[in-house]
Amino acid sequence: MNVEQALNTLKFSPKHPSVPLEKLLLSAIANWRMKNEGADVIEANLYVKTIYVDGGRTLKRMNPAPQGRAYRLRKRSNHVTLVVDGRNQTNQN
């Protein structure tokens, strides 16, 4: 998906994770600008190459339960990886 289209989709999405993903995409674009000084984002035809979510660390806590027992409570987290790349004019679909 093109970067502009992805930003618009995330900006107007009512779902909760769209805000952190939008910030992540803006950060990836800024990192691309720092790496490719003098290059224009529009001319480079940036697109989201890959995006995937991996499991992060799990915080293990105890929750009180009846009759003096304790239930294990797992607070899970995750890692999101987003790769942005530029398309050449000859390879454009």
PDB file of N, CA, C and O in Angstrom:
ATOM      1  N   MET A   1       0.853  -1.171   0.000  1.00  0.00           N
ATOM      2  CA  MET A   1       0.000   0.000   0.000  1.00  0.00           C
ATOM      3  C   MET A   1       0.898   1.232   0.000  1.00  0.00           C
ATOM      4  O   MET A   1       1.927   1.252   0.676  1.00  0.00           O
ATOM      5  N   ASN A   2       0.518   2.246  -0.745  1.00  0.00           N
ATOM      6  CA  ASN A   2       1.282   3.491  -0.746  1.00  0.00           C
ATOM      7  C   ASN A   2       1.235   4.129   0.636  1.00  0.00           C
ATOM      8  O   ASN A   2       0.279   3.933   1.386  1.00  0.00           O
ATOM      9  N   VAL A   3       2.268   4.891   0.969  1.00  0.00           N
ATOM     10  CA  VAL A   3       2.378   5.495   2.292  1.00  0.00           C
ATOM     11  C   VAL A   3       1.248   6.493   2.527  1.00  0.00           C
ATOM     12  O   VAL A   3       0.674   6.529   3.615  1.00  0.00           O
ATOM     13  N   GLU A   4       0.921   7.301   1.520  1.00  0.00           N
ATOM     14  CA  GLU A   4      -0.149   8.287   1.686  1.00  0.00           C
ATOM     15  C   GLU A   4      -1.490   7.598   1.938  1.00  0.00           C
ATOM     16  O   GLU A   4      -2.268   8.031   2.788  1.00  0.00           O
ATOM     17  N   GLN A   5      -1.747   6.539   1.204  1.00  0.00           N
ATOM     18  CA  GLN A   5      -2.994   5.795   1.377  1.00  0.00           C
ATOM     19  C   GLN A   5      -3.035   5.127   2.753  1.00  0.00           C
ATOM     20  O   GLN A   5      -4.080   5.101   3.402  1.00  0.00           O
ATOM     21  N   ALA A   6      -1.897   4.587   3.194  1.00  0.00           N
ATOM     22  CA  ALA A   6      -1.842   3.944   4.515  1.00  0.00           C
ATOM     23  C   ALA A   6      -2.068   4.966   5.623  1.00  0.00           C
ATOM     24  O   ALA A   6      -2.770   4.682   6.594  1.00  0.00           O
ATOM     25  N   LEU A   7      -1.477   6.158   5.488  1.00  0.00           N
ATOM     26  CA  LEU A   7      -1.680   7.201   6.501  1.00  0.00           C
ATOM     27  C   LEU A   7      -3.144   7.636   6.559  1.00  0.00           C
ATOM     28  O   LEU A   7      -3.691   7.827   7.645  1.00  0.00           O
ATOM     29  N   ASN A   8      -3.776   7.792   5.403  1.00  0.00           N
ATOM     30  CA  ASN A   8      -5.199   8.171   5.393  1.00  0.00           C
ATOM     31  C   ASN A   8      -6.069   7.079   6.003  1.00  0.00           C
ATOM     32  O   ASN A   8      -7.008   7.371   6.744  1.00  0.00           O
ATOM     33  N   THR A   9      -5.763   5.833   5.697  1.00  0.00           N
ATOM     34  CA  THR A   9      -6.532   4.725   6.256  1.00  0.00           C
ATOM     35  C   THR A   9      -6.417   4.690   7.774  1.00  0.00           C
ATOM     36  O   THR A   9      -7.414   4.506   8.473  1.00  0.00           O
ATOM     37  N   LEU A  10      -5.195   4.866   8.285  1.00  0.00           N
ATOM     38  CA  LEU A  10      -4.987   4.833   9.738  1.00  0.00           C
ATOM     39  C   LEU A  10      -5.584   6.058  10.415  1.00  0.00           C
ATOM     40  O   LEU A  10      -6.111   5.955  11.523  1.00  0.00           O
ATOM     41  N   LYS A  11      -5.510   7.227   9.759  1.00  0.00           N
ATOM     42  CA  LYS A  11      -6.012   8.458  10.369  1.00  0.00           C
ATOM     43  C   LYS A  11      -7.525   8.404  10.585  1.00  0.00           C
ATOM     44  O   LYS A  11      -8.026   8.884  11.602  1.00  0.00           O
ATOM     45  N   PHE A  12      -8.254   7.817   9.624  1.00  0.00           N
ATOM     46  CA  PHE A  12      -9.711   7.826   9.712  1.00  0.00           C
ATOM     47  C   PHE A  12     -10.294   6.502  10.183  1.00  0.00           C
ATOM     48  O   PHE A  12     -11.506   6.299  10.104  1.00  0.00           O
ATOM     49  N   SER A  13      -9.456   5.606  10.668  1.00  0.00           N
ATOM     50  CA  SER A  13      -9.944   4.340  11.195  1.00  0.00           C
ATOM     51  C   SER A  13     -10.410   4.523  12.642  1.00  0.00           C
ATOM     52  O   SER A  13      -9.692   5.134  13.433  1.00  0.00           O
ATOM     53  N   PRO A  14     -11.583   4.015  13.008  1.00  0.00           N
ATOM     54  CA  PRO A  14     -12.071   4.174  14.377  1.00  0.00           C
ATOM     55  C   PRO A  14     -11.467   3.172  15.365  1.00  0.00           C
ATOM     56  O   PRO A  14     -11.727   3.257  16.565  1.00  0.00           O
ATOM     57  N   LYS A  15     -10.680   2.244  14.880  1.00  0.00           N
ATOM     58  CA  LYS A  15     -10.158   1.194  15.748  1.00  0.00           C
ATOM     59  C   LYS A  15      -9.018   1.725  16.624  1.00  0.00           C
ATOM     60  O   LYS A  15      -8.275   2.621  16.224  1.00  0.00           O
ATOM     61  N   HIS A  16      -8.900   1.160  17.811  1.00  0.00           N
ATOM     62  CA  HIS A  16      -7.937   1.619  18.805  1.00  0.00           C
ATOM     63  C   HIS A  16      -6.470   1.544  18.351  1.00  0.00           C
ATOM     64  O   HIS A  16      -5.733   2.503  18.577  1.00  0.00           O
ATOM     65  N   PRO A  17      -6.017   0.461  17.728  1.00  0.00           N
ATOM     66  CA  PRO A  17      -4.592   0.375  17.387  1.00  0.00           C
ATOM     67  C   PRO A  17      -4.161   1.284  16.235  1.00  0.00           C
ATOM     68  O   PRO A  17      -2.971   1.341  15.924  1.00  0.00           O
ATOM     69  N   SER A  18      -5.079   1.988  15.602  1.00  0.00           N
ATOM     70  CA  SER A  18      -4.697   2.805  14.461  1.00  0.00           C
ATOM     71  C   SER A  18      -3.821   3.984  14.861  1.00  0.00           C
ATOM     72  O   SER A  18      -2.984   4.412  14.066  1.00  0.00           O
ATOM     73  N   VAL A  19      -3.985   4.524  16.065  1.00  0.00           N
ATOM     74  CA  VAL A  19      -3.190   5.674  16.509  1.00  0.00           C
ATOM     75  C   VAL A  19      -1.716   5.294  16.685  1.00  0.00           C
ATOM     76  O   VAL A  19      -0.859   5.984  16.133  1.00  0.00           O
ATOM     77  N   PRO A  20      -1.376   4.226  17.427  1.00  0.00           N
ATOM     78  CA  PRO A  20       0.046   3.868  17.524  1.00  0.00           C
ATOM     79  C   PRO A  20       0.643   3.431  16.189  1.00  0.00           C
ATOM     80  O   PRO A  20       1.821   3.682  15.936  1.00  0.00           O
ATOM     81  N   LEU A  21      -0.144   2.782  15.331  1.00  0.00           N
ATOM     82  CA  LEU A  21       0.380   2.369  14.026  1.00  0.00           C
ATOM     83  C   LEU A  21       0.644   3.578  13.136  1.00  0.00           C
ATOM     84  O   LEU A  21       1.595   3.580  12.354  1.00  0.00           O
ATOM     85  N   GLU A  22      -0.190   4.601  13.252  1.00  0.00           N
ATOM     86  CA  GLU A  22       0.041   5.824  12.489  1.00  0.00           C
ATOM     87  C   GLU A  22       1.341   6.493  12.942  1.00  0.00           C
ATOM     88  O   GLU A  22       2.123   6.960  12.114  1.00  0.00           O
ATOM     89  N   LYS A  23       1.568   6.537  14.249  1.00  0.00           N
ATOM     90  CA  LYS A  23       2.815   7.102  14.765  1.00  0.00           C
ATOM     91  C   LYS A  23       4.021   6.293  14.312  1.00  0.00           C
ATOM     92  O   LYS A  23       5.070   6.856  14.000  1.00  0.00           O
ATOM     93  N   LEU A  24       3.870   4.971  14.277  1.00  0.00           N
ATOM     94  CA  LEU A  24       4.955   4.101  13.824  1.00  0.00           C
ATOM     95  C   LEU A  24       5.267   4.350  12.355  1.00  0.00           C
ATOM     96  O   LEU A  24       6.437   4.395  11.973  1.00  0.00           O
ATOM     97  N   LEU A  25       4.242   4.511  11.529  1.00  0.00           N
ATOM     98  CA  LEU A  25       4.451   4.772  10.106  1.00  0.00           C
ATOM     99  C   LEU A  25       5.104   6.129   9.890  1.00  0.00           C
ATOM    100  O   LEU A  25       5.984   6.257   9.039  1.00  0.00           O
ATOM    101  N   LEU A  26       4.690   7.147  10.644  1.00  0.00           N
ATOM    102  CA  LEU A  26       5.325   8.466  10.540  1.00  0.00           C
ATOM    103  C   LEU A  26       6.792   8.406  10.965  1.00  0.00           C
ATOM    104  O   LEU A  26       7.637   9.083  10.380  1.00  0.00           O
ATOM    105  N   SER A  27       7.091   7.605  11.971  1.00  0.00           N
ATOM    106  CA  SER A  27       8.469   7.419  12.405  1.00  0.00           C
ATOM    107  C   SER A  27       9.294   6.718  11.338  1.00  0.00           C
ATOM    108  O   SER A  27      10.453   7.069  11.118  1.00  0.00           O
ATOM    109  N   ALA A  28       8.700   5.722  10.670  1.00  0.00           N
ATOM    110  CA  ALA A  28       9.410   5.010   9.600  1.00  0.00           C
ATOM    111  C   ALA A  28       9.700   5.944   8.429  1.00  0.00           C
ATOM    112  O   ALA A  28      10.764   5.854   7.816  1.00  0.00           O
ATOM    113  N   ILE A  29       8.764   6.841   8.114  1.00  0.00           N
ATOM    114  CA  ILE A  29       8.980   7.809   7.039  1.00  0.00           C
ATOM    115  C   ILE A  29      10.096   8.774   7.416  1.00  0.00           C
ATOM    116  O   ILE A  29      10.940   9.110   6.585  1.00  0.00           O
ATOM    117  N   ALA A  30      10.100   9.222   8.672  1.00  0.00           N
ATOM    118  CA  ALA A  30      11.157  10.120   9.134  1.00  0.00           C
ATOM    119  C   ALA A  30      12.517   9.431   9.095  1.00  0.00           C
ATOM    120  O   ALA A  30      13.515  10.051   8.727  1.00  0.00           O
ATOM    121  N   ASN A  31      12.565   8.168   9.469  1.00  0.00           N
ATOM    122  CA  ASN A  31      13.822   7.420   9.396  1.00  0.00           C
ATOM    123  C   ASN A  31      14.288   7.275   7.956  1.00  0.00           C
ATOM    124  O   ASN A  31      15.487   7.350   7.687  1.00  0.00           O
ATOM    125  N   TRP A  32      13.357   7.067   7.024  1.00  0.00           N
ATOM    126  CA  TRP A  32      13.706   6.963   5.609  1.00  0.00           C
ATOM    127  C   TRP A  32      14.280   8.282   5.106  1.00  0.00           C
ATOM    128  O   TRP A  32      15.240   8.295   4.336  1.00  0.00           O
ATOM    129  N   ARG A  33      13.679   9.408   5.551  1.00  0.00           N
ATOM    130  CA  ARG A  33      14.181  10.735   5.156  1.00  0.00           C
ATOM    131  C   ARG A  33      15.602  10.964   5.662  1.00  0.00           C
ATOM    132  O   ARG A  33      16.436  11.525   4.952  1.00  0.00           O
ATOM    133  N   MET A  34      15.874  10.527   6.898  1.00  0.00           N
ATOM    134  CA  MET A  34      17.217  10.709   7.461  1.00  0.00           C
ATOM    135  C   MET A  34      18.241   9.863   6.716  1.00  0.00           C
ATOM    136  O   MET A  34      19.379  10.287   6.518  1.00  0.00           O
ATOM    137  N   LYS A  35      17.839   8.682   6.310  1.00  0.00           N
ATOM    138  CA  LYS A  35      18.744   7.783   5.614  1.00  0.00           C
ATOM    139  C   LYS A  35      18.992   8.227   4.176  1.00  0.00           C
ATOM    140  O   LYS A  35      20.093   8.055   3.654  1.00  0.00           O
ATOM    141  N   ASN A  36      17.972   8.796   3.533  1.00  0.00           N
ATOM    142  CA  ASN A  36      18.065   9.225   2.132  1.00  0.00           C
ATOM    143  C   ASN A  36      17.940  10.736   2.053  1.00  0.00           C
ATOM    144  O   ASN A  36      16.917  11.252   1.604  1.00  0.00           O
ATOM    145  N   GLU A  37      18.962  11.444   2.480  1.00  0.00           N
ATOM    146  CA  GLU A  37      18.919  12.908   2.464  1.00  0.00           C
ATOM    147  C   GLU A  37      18.880  13.408   1.024  1.00  0.00           C
ATOM    148  O   GLU A  37      19.554  12.871   0.144  1.00  0.00           O
ATOM    149  N   GLY A  38      18.090  14.430   0.808  1.00  0.00           N
ATOM    150  CA  GLY A  38      17.974  15.006  -0.517  1.00  0.00           C
ATOM    151  C   GLY A  38      16.938  14.336  -1.391  1.00  0.00           C
ATOM    152  O   GLY A  38      16.622  14.852  -2.464  1.00  0.00           O
ATOM    153  N   ALA A  39      16.396  13.202  -0.971  1.00  0.00           N
ATOM    154  CA  ALA A  39      15.369  12.503  -1.751  1.00  0.00           C
ATOM    155  C   ALA A  39      13.992  12.952  -1.294  1.00  0.00           C
ATOM    156  O   ALA A  39      13.775  13.219  -0.112  1.00  0.00           O
ATOM    157  N   ASP A  40      13.067  13.034  -2.234  1.00  0.00           N
ATOM    158  CA  ASP A  40      11.702  13.452  -1.933  1.00  0.00           C
ATOM    159  C   ASP A  40      10.826  12.217  -1.729  1.00  0.00           C
ATOM    160  O   ASP A  40      10.953  11.228  -2.451  1.00  0.00           O
ATOM    161  N   VAL A  41       9.943  12.286  -0.746  1.00  0.00           N
ATOM    162  CA  VAL A  41       9.072  11.151  -0.429  1.00  0.00           C
ATOM    163  C   VAL A  41       8.114  10.872  -1.581  1.00  0.00           C
ATOM    164  O   VAL A  41       7.858   9.713  -1.906  1.00  0.00           O
ATOM    165  N   ILE A  42       7.591  11.907  -2.192  1.00  0.00           N
ATOM    166  CA  ILE A  42       6.622  11.730  -3.273  1.00  0.00           C
ATOM    167  C   ILE A  42       7.300  11.139  -4.513  1.00  0.00           C
ATOM    168  O   ILE A  42       6.744  10.258  -5.169  1.00  0.00           O
ATOM    169  N   GLU A  43       8.506  11.628  -4.829  1.00  0.00           N
ATOM    170  CA  GLU A  43       9.223  11.106  -5.993  1.00  0.00           C
ATOM    171  C   GLU A  43       9.660   9.650  -5.791  1.00  0.00           C
ATOM    172  O   GLU A  43       9.740   8.884  -6.752  1.00  0.00           O
ATOM    173  N   ALA A  44       9.941   9.273  -4.541  1.00  0.00           N
ATOM    174  CA  ALA A  44      10.425   7.916  -4.262  1.00  0.00           C
ATOM    175  C   ALA A  44       9.306   6.887  -4.299  1.00  0.00           C
ATOM    176  O   ALA A  44       9.572   5.685  -4.309  1.00  0.00           O
ATOM    177  N   ASN A  45       8.051   7.346  -4.320  1.00  0.00           N
ATOM    178  CA  ASN A  45       6.900   6.433  -4.304  1.00  0.00           C
ATOM    179  C   ASN A  45       7.015   5.433  -3.156  1.00  0.00           C
ATOM    180  O   ASN A  45       7.039   4.222  -3.379  1.00  0.00           O
ATOM    181  N   LEU A  46       7.087   5.942  -1.938  1.00  0.00           N
ATOM    182  CA  LEU A  46       7.211   5.070  -0.772  1.00  0.00           C
ATOM    183  C   LEU A  46       5.965   4.209  -0.598  1.00  0.00           C
ATOM    184  O   LEU A  46       4.844   4.644  -0.859  1.00  0.00           O
ATOM    185  N   TYR A  47       6.190   2.995  -0.156  1.00  0.00           N
ATOM    186  CA  TYR A  47       5.101   2.079   0.134  1.00  0.00           C
ATOM    187  C   TYR A  47       5.484   1.226   1.334  1.00  0.00           C
ATOM    188  O   TYR A  47       6.659   1.091   1.673  1.00  0.00           O
ATOM    189  N   VAL A  48       4.466   0.655   1.968  1.00  0.00           N
ATOM    190  CA  VAL A  48       4.679  -0.233   3.113  1.00  0.00           C
ATOM    191  C   VAL A  48       5.020  -1.605   2.542  1.00  0.00           C
ATOM    192  O   VAL A  48       4.168  -2.286   1.971  1.00  0.00           O
ATOM    193  N   LYS A  49       6.282  -1.994   2.708  1.00  0.00           N
ATOM    194  CA  LYS A  49       6.751  -3.259   2.129  1.00  0.00           C
ATOM    195  C   LYS A  49       6.262  -4.448   2.955  1.00  0.00           C
ATOM    196  O   LYS A  49       5.629  -5.360   2.422  1.00  0.00           O
ATOM    197  N   THR A  50       6.552  -4.436   4.239  1.00  0.00           N
ATOM    198  CA  THR A  50       6.092  -5.508   5.126  1.00  0.00           C
ATOM    199  C   THR A  50       5.677  -4.918   6.463  1.00  0.00           C
ATOM    200  O   THR A  50       6.204  -3.898   6.907  1.00  0.00           O
ATOM    201  N   ILE A  51       4.729  -5.579   7.084  1.00  0.00           N
ATOM    202  CA  ILE A  51       4.345  -5.233   8.450  1.00  0.00           C
ATOM    203  C   ILE A  51       3.911  -6.528   9.129  1.00  0.00           C
ATOM    204  O   ILE A  51       3.112  -7.289   8.584  1.00  0.00           O
ATOM    205  N   TYR A  52       4.446  -6.768  10.320  1.00  0.00           N
ATOM    206  CA  TYR A  52       4.044  -7.958  11.065  1.00  0.00           C
ATOM    207  C   TYR A  52       4.171  -7.710  12.555  1.00  0.00           C
ATOM    208  O   TYR A  52       4.900  -6.825  13.001  1.00  0.00           O
ATOM    209  N   VAL A  53       3.444  -8.513  13.309  1.00  0.00           N
ATOM    210  CA  VAL A  53       3.384  -8.388  14.765  1.00  0.00           C
ATOM    211  C   VAL A  53       3.908  -9.679  15.378  1.00  0.00           C
ATOM    212  O   VAL A  53       3.444 -10.770  15.046  1.00  0.00           O
ATOM    213  N   ASP A  54       4.875  -9.546  16.272  1.00  0.00           N
ATOM    214  CA  ASP A  54       5.416 -10.680  17.013  1.00  0.00           C
ATOM    215  C   ASP A  54       5.060 -10.533  18.487  1.00  0.00           C
ATOM    216  O   ASP A  54       4.797  -9.432  18.971  1.00  0.00           O
ATOM    217  N   GLY A  55       5.056 -11.629  19.168  1.00  0.00           N
ATOM    218  CA  GLY A  55       4.796 -11.595  20.601  1.00  0.00           C
ATOM    219  C   GLY A  55       5.964 -10.980  21.355  1.00  0.00           C
ATOM    220  O   GLY A  55       7.125 -11.256  21.054  1.00  0.00           O
ATOM    221  N   GLY A  56       5.650 -10.156  22.325  1.00  0.00           N
ATOM    222  CA  GLY A  56       6.676  -9.543  23.165  1.00  0.00           C
ATOM    223  C   GLY A  56       6.769 -10.277  24.486  1.00  0.00           C
ATOM    224  O   GLY A  56       6.377 -11.438  24.599  1.00  0.00           O
ATOM    225  N   ARG A  57       7.289  -9.587  25.476  1.00  0.00           N
ATOM    226  CA  ARG A  57       7.412 -10.260  26.770  1.00  0.00           C
ATOM    227  C   ARG A  57       6.068 -10.285  27.484  1.00  0.00           C
ATOM    228  O   ARG A  57       5.180  -9.481  27.202  1.00  0.00           O
ATOM    229  N   THR A  58       5.942 -11.208  28.395  1.00  0.00           N
ATOM    230  CA  THR A  58       4.712 -11.386  29.159  1.00  0.00           C
ATOM    231  C   THR A  58       5.001 -11.117  30.627  1.00  0.00           C
ATOM    232  O   THR A  58       5.890 -11.732  31.216  1.00  0.00           O
ATOM    233  N   LEU A  59       4.245 -10.193  31.217  1.00  0.00           N
ATOM    234  CA  LEU A  59       4.355  -9.939  32.650  1.00  0.00           C
ATOM    235  C   LEU A  59       3.425 -10.902  33.366  1.00  0.00           C
ATOM    236  O   LEU A  59       2.237 -10.972  33.049  1.00  0.00           O
ATOM    237  N   LYS A  60       3.951 -11.636  34.320  1.00  0.00           N
ATOM    238  CA  LYS A  60       3.147 -12.623  35.039  1.00  0.00           C
ATOM    239  C   LYS A  60       2.804 -12.080  36.424  1.00  0.00           C
ATOM    240  O   LYS A  60       3.686 -11.763  37.222  1.00  0.00           O
ATOM    241  N   ARG A  61       1.512 -11.984  36.683  1.00  0.00           N
ATOM    242  CA  ARG A  61       1.007 -11.472  37.948  1.00  0.00           C
ATOM    243  C   ARG A  61       0.052 -12.491  38.546  1.00  0.00           C
ATOM    244  O   ARG A  61      -0.413 -13.397  37.855  1.00  0.00           O
ATOM    245  N   MET A  62      -0.239 -12.342  39.828  1.00  0.00           N
ATOM    246  CA  MET A  62      -1.182 -13.229  40.497  1.00  0.00           C
ATOM    247  C   MET A  62      -2.449 -12.441  40.834  1.00  0.00           C
ATOM    248  O   MET A  62      -2.397 -11.285  41.255  1.00  0.00           O
ATOM    249  N   ASN A  63      -3.581 -13.105  40.633  1.00  0.00           N
ATOM    250  CA  ASN A  63      -4.885 -12.522  40.899  1.00  0.00           C
ATOM    251  C   ASN A  63      -5.536 -13.335  42.023  1.00  0.00           C
ATOM    252  O   ASN A  63      -5.554 -14.564  41.948  1.00  0.00           O
ATOM    253  N   PRO A  64      -6.069 -12.686  43.057  1.00  0.00           N
ATOM    254  CA  PRO A  64      -6.691 -13.447  44.128  1.00  0.00           C
ATOM    255  C   PRO A  64      -7.903 -14.239  43.647  1.00  0.00           C
ATOM    256  O   PRO A  64      -8.685 -13.771  42.820  1.00  0.00           O
ATOM    257  N   ALA A  65      -8.037 -15.437  44.179  1.00  0.00           N
ATOM    258  CA  ALA A  65      -9.137 -16.325  43.800  1.00  0.00           C
ATOM    259  C   ALA A  65      -9.784 -16.869  45.078  1.00  0.00           C
ATOM    260  O   ALA A  65      -9.234 -16.704  46.167  1.00  0.00           O
ATOM    261  N   PRO A  66     -10.925 -17.505  44.954  1.00  0.00           N
ATOM    262  CA  PRO A  66     -11.614 -18.019  46.148  1.00  0.00           C
ATOM    263  C   PRO A  66     -10.807 -19.089  46.885  1.00  0.00           C
ATOM    264  O   PRO A  66      -9.953 -19.763  46.309  1.00  0.00           O
ATOM    265  N   GLN A  67     -11.100 -19.216  48.151  1.00  0.00           N
ATOM    266  CA  GLN A  67     -10.521 -20.238  49.026  1.00  0.00           C
ATOM    267  C   GLN A  67      -9.005 -20.165  49.103  1.00  0.00           C
ATOM    268  O   GLN A  67      -8.335 -21.197  49.152  1.00  0.00           O
ATOM    269  N   GLY A  68      -8.464 -18.965  49.113  1.00  0.00           N
ATOM    270  CA  GLY A  68      -7.026 -18.776  49.311  1.00  0.00           C
ATOM    271  C   GLY A  68      -6.164 -19.117  48.112  1.00  0.00           C
ATOM    272  O   GLY A  68      -4.938 -19.134  48.224  1.00  0.00           O
ATOM    273  N   ARG A  69      -6.765 -19.385  46.986  1.00  0.00           N
ATOM    274  CA  ARG A  69      -5.974 -19.695  45.793  1.00  0.00           C
ATOM    275  C   ARG A  69      -5.593 -18.421  45.063  1.00  0.00           C
ATOM    276  O   ARG A  69      -6.047 -17.326  45.394  1.00  0.00           O
ATOM    277  N   ALA A  70      -4.742 -18.597  44.055  1.00  0.00           N
ATOM    278  CA  ALA A  70      -4.352 -17.466  43.212  1.00  0.00           C
ATOM    279  C   ALA A  70      -4.362 -17.917  41.764  1.00  0.00           C
ATOM    280  O   ALA A  70      -3.862 -18.994  41.437  1.00  0.00           O
ATOM    281  N   TYR A  71      -4.929 -17.096  40.904  1.00  0.00           N
ATOM    282  CA  TYR A  71      -4.926 -17.374  39.474  1.00  0.00           C
ATOM    283  C   TYR A  71      -3.807 -16.569  38.829  1.00  0.00           C
ATOM    284  O   TYR A  71      -3.538 -15.426  39.199  1.00  0.00           O
ATOM    285  N   ARG A  72      -3.175 -17.191  37.870  1.00  0.00           N
ATOM    286  CA  ARG A  72      -2.114 -16.498  37.150  1.00  0.00           C
ATOM    287  C   ARG A  72      -2.732 -15.565  36.114  1.00  0.00           C
ATOM    288  O   ARG A  72      -3.613 -15.958  35.350  1.00  0.00           O
ATOM    289  N   LEU A  73      -2.256 -14.329  36.102  1.00  0.00           N
ATOM    290  CA  LEU A  73      -2.718 -13.331  35.157  1.00  0.00           C
ATOM    291  C   LEU A  73      -1.543 -12.978  34.246  1.00  0.00           C
ATOM    292  O   LEU A  73      -0.491 -12.554  34.724  1.00  0.00           O
ATOM    293  N   ARG A  74      -1.719 -13.151  32.952  1.00  0.00           N
ATOM    294  CA  ARG A  74      -0.643 -12.863  31.994  1.00  0.00           C
ATOM    295  C   ARG A  74      -0.953 -11.568  31.272  1.00  0.00           C
ATOM    296  O   ARG A  74      -1.951 -11.472  30.558  1.00  0.00           O
ATOM    297  N   LYS A  75      -0.091 -10.563  31.459  1.00  0.00           N
ATOM    298  CA  LYS A  75      -0.243  -9.298  30.739  1.00  0.00           C
ATOM    299  C   LYS A  75       0.686  -9.363  29.536  1.00  0.00           C
ATOM    300  O   LYS A  75       1.904  -9.228  29.660  1.00  0.00           O
ATOM    301  N   ARG A  76       0.091  -9.570  28.381  1.00  0.00           N
ATOM    302  CA  ARG A  76       0.886  -9.784  27.171  1.00  0.00           C
ATOM    303  C   ARG A  76       1.179  -8.470  26.469  1.00  0.00           C
ATOM    304  O   ARG A  76       0.400  -7.519  26.546  1.00  0.00           O
ATOM    305  N   SER A  77       2.330  -8.432  25.775  1.00  0.00           N
ATOM    306  CA  SER A  77       2.689  -7.289  24.940  1.00  0.00           C
ATOM    307  C   SER A  77       3.133  -7.818  23.584  1.00  0.00           C
ATOM    308  O   SER A  77       3.207  -9.030  23.385  1.00  0.00           O
ATOM    309  N   ASN A  78       3.429  -6.920  22.652  1.00  0.00           N
ATOM    310  CA  ASN A  78       3.837  -7.355  21.325  1.00  0.00           C
ATOM    311  C   ASN A  78       4.836  -6.378  20.717  1.00  0.00           C
ATOM    312  O   ASN A  78       5.029  -5.271  21.219  1.00  0.00           O
ATOM    313  N   HIS A  79       5.461  -6.804  19.637  1.00  0.00           N
ATOM    314  CA  HIS A  79       6.400  -5.988  18.876  1.00  0.00           C
ATOM    315  C   HIS A  79       5.861  -5.872  17.455  1.00  0.00           C
ATOM    316  O   HIS A  79       5.523  -6.876  16.828  1.00  0.00           O
ATOM    317  N   VAL A  80       5.783  -4.642  16.951  1.00  0.00           N
ATOM    318  CA  VAL A  80       5.317  -4.406  15.589  1.00  0.00           C
ATOM    319  C   VAL A  80       6.516  -3.997  14.745  1.00  0.00           C
ATOM    320  O   VAL A  80       7.266  -3.096  15.123  1.00  0.00           O
ATOM    321  N   THR A  81       6.700  -4.654  13.604  1.00  0.00           N
ATOM    322  CA  THR A  81       7.777  -4.329  12.679  1.00  0.00           C
ATOM    323  C   THR A  81       7.156  -3.832  11.382  1.00  0.00           C
ATOM    324  O   THR A  81       6.292  -4.487  10.799  1.00  0.00           O
ATOM    325  N   LEU A  82       7.618  -2.643  10.934  1.00  0.00           N
ATOM    326  CA  LEU A  82       7.091  -2.031   9.729  1.00  0.00           C
ATOM    327  C   LEU A  82       8.264  -1.637   8.847  1.00  0.00           C
ATOM    328  O   LEU A  82       9.170  -0.937   9.299  1.00  0.00           O
ATOM    329  N   VAL A  83       8.259  -2.080   7.592  1.00  0.00           N
ATOM    330  CA  VAL A  83       9.333  -1.778   6.650  1.00  0.00           C
ATOM    331  C   VAL A  83       8.765  -0.925   5.532  1.00  0.00           C
ATOM    332  O   VAL A  83       7.778  -1.294   4.896  1.00  0.00           O
ATOM    333  N   VAL A  84       9.406   0.241   5.291  1.00  0.00           N
ATOM    334  CA  VAL A  84       9.004   1.156   4.230  1.00  0.00           C
ATOM    335  C   VAL A  84      10.085   1.143   3.165  1.00  0.00           C
ATOM    336  O   VAL A  84      11.274   1.191   3.479  1.00  0.00           O
ATOM    337  N   ASP A  85       9.668   1.079   1.889  1.00  0.00           N
ATOM    338  CA  ASP A  85      10.632   1.045   0.786  1.00  0.00           C
ATOM    339  C   ASP A  85      10.126   1.951  -0.324  1.00  0.00           C
ATOM    340  O   ASP A  85       8.950   2.315  -0.362  1.00  0.00           O
ATOM    341  N   GLY A  86      11.037   2.313  -1.234  1.00  0.00           N
ATOM    342  CA  GLY A  86      10.672   3.158  -2.362  1.00  0.00           C
ATOM    343  C   GLY A  86      10.610   2.329  -3.629  1.00  0.00           C
ATOM    344  O   GLY A  86      11.401   1.406  -3.824  1.00  0.00           O
ATOM    345  N   ARG A  87       9.653   2.672  -4.494  1.00  0.00           N
ATOM    346  CA  ARG A  87       9.520   1.982  -5.774  1.00  0.00           C
ATOM    347  C   ARG A  87      10.237   2.792  -6.845  1.00  0.00           C
ATOM    348  O   ARG A  87      10.204   4.022  -6.829  1.00  0.00           O
ATOM    349  N   ASN A  88      10.884   2.098  -7.776  1.00  0.00           N
ATOM    350  CA  ASN A  88      11.445   2.772  -8.943  1.00  0.00           C
ATOM    351  C   ASN A  88      10.314   3.046  -9.917  1.00  0.00           C
ATOM    352  O   ASN A  88       9.283   2.374  -9.889  1.00  0.00           O
ATOM    353  N   GLN A  89      10.512   4.035 -10.776  1.00  0.00           N
ATOM    354  CA  GLN A  89       9.489   4.360 -11.757  1.00  0.00           C
ATOM    355  C   GLN A  89       9.274   3.218 -12.744  1.00  0.00           C
ATOM    356  O   GLN A  89       8.161   3.045 -13.243  1.00  0.00           O
ATOM    357  N   THR A  90      10.313   2.432 -13.038  1.00  0.00           N
ATOM    358  CA  THR A  90      10.173   1.352 -14.016  1.00  0.00           C
ATOM    359  C   THR A  90       9.464   0.146 -13.447  1.00  0.00           C
ATOM    360  O   THR A  90       8.852  -0.610 -14.202  1.00  0.00           O
ATOM    361  N   ASN A  91       9.523  -0.070 -12.109  1.00  0.00           N
ATOM    362  CA  ASN A  91       8.923  -1.243 -11.490  1.00  0.00           C
ATOM    363  C   ASN A  91       7.537  -1.003 -10.939  1.00  0.00           C
ATOM    364  O   ASN A  91       6.984  -1.860 -10.251  1.00  0.00           O
ATOM    365  N   GLN A  92       6.973   0.147 -11.232  1.00  0.00           N
ATOM    366  CA  GLN A  92       5.696   0.501 -10.621  1.00  0.00           C
ATOM    367  C   GLN A  92       4.550  -0.297 -11.217  1.00  0.00           C
ATOM    368  O   GLN A  92       4.496  -0.498 -12.430  1.00  0.00           O
ATOM    369  N   ASN A  93       3.615  -0.761 -10.355  1.00  0.00           N
ATOM    370  CA  ASN A  93       2.437  -1.524 -10.804  1.00  0.00           C
ATOM    371  C   ASN A  93       1.251  -0.622 -10.975  1.00  0.00           C
ATOM    372  O   ASN A  93       0.172  -1.084 -11.347  1.00  0.00           O
TER     373      ASN A  93
END
